[in-house]
C-alpha cells in the first residue's frame, strides 16, 4: 500500500508562506498547488 505523495520541504514551506505572509487564502493555495486541506493545515501546525 502506498503512503501517498511526498512533497519536498521547500514546497511545504512555500505553501505555508503563501497563507501566512503573502495573504493568500487557504482555498487559493489549495487550488493552485493541487493539495488537500488537511495536508496544508498539518504543514501550518508544524511550521
C-alpha positions as CSV (number, residue, x, y, z in Angstrom):
1,X,0.0,0.0,0.0
2,X,1.3,3.5,-0.9
3,X,1.7,6.2,1.7
4,X,0.7,8.9,-0.8
5,X,2.6,11.6,-2.5
6,X,5.7,13.1,-0.8
7,X,6.4,16.8,-1.0
8,X,9.9,18.4,-0.6
9,X,10.4,20.5,2.5
10,X,10.8,23.7,0.3
11,X,7.4,23.1,-1.3
12,X,5.8,22.8,2.2
13,X,7.5,26.0,3.4
14,X,6.4,27.9,0.4
15,X,2.8,26.8,0.6
16,X,2.6,27.9,4.3
17,X,4.3,31.2,3.5
18,X,1.6,31.9,0.9
19,X,-1.1,31.7,3.5
20,X,0.8,33.3,6.4
21,X,2.9,36.0,4.9
22,X,1.6,36.7,1.4
23,X,-2.1,37.0,2.3
24,X,-3.5,34.3,0.0
25,X,-6.5,32.4,1.3
26,X,-6.1,28.7,2.1
27,X,-8.6,27.9,-0.7
28,X,-6.5,29.8,-3.3
29,X,-3.3,28.0,-2.3
30,X,-5.0,24.6,-2.3
31,X,-6.4,25.1,-5.7
32,X,-3.2,26.5,-7.2
33,X,-0.9,23.8,-5.7
34,X,-3.4,20.9,-6.0
35,X,-3.1,19.7,-2.4
36,X,-5.8,18.8,0.1
37,X,-7.0,21.0,3.0
38,X,-5.9,18.5,5.7
39,X,-2.3,18.5,4.4
40,X,-1.9,22.2,4.3
41,X,-3.3,22.7,7.8
42,X,-1.0,20.0,9.0
43,X,2.0,21.8,7.5
44,X,0.9,25.0,9.1
45,X,0.7,23.4,12.5
46,X,4.3,22.2,12.3
47,X,5.9,25.2,10.6
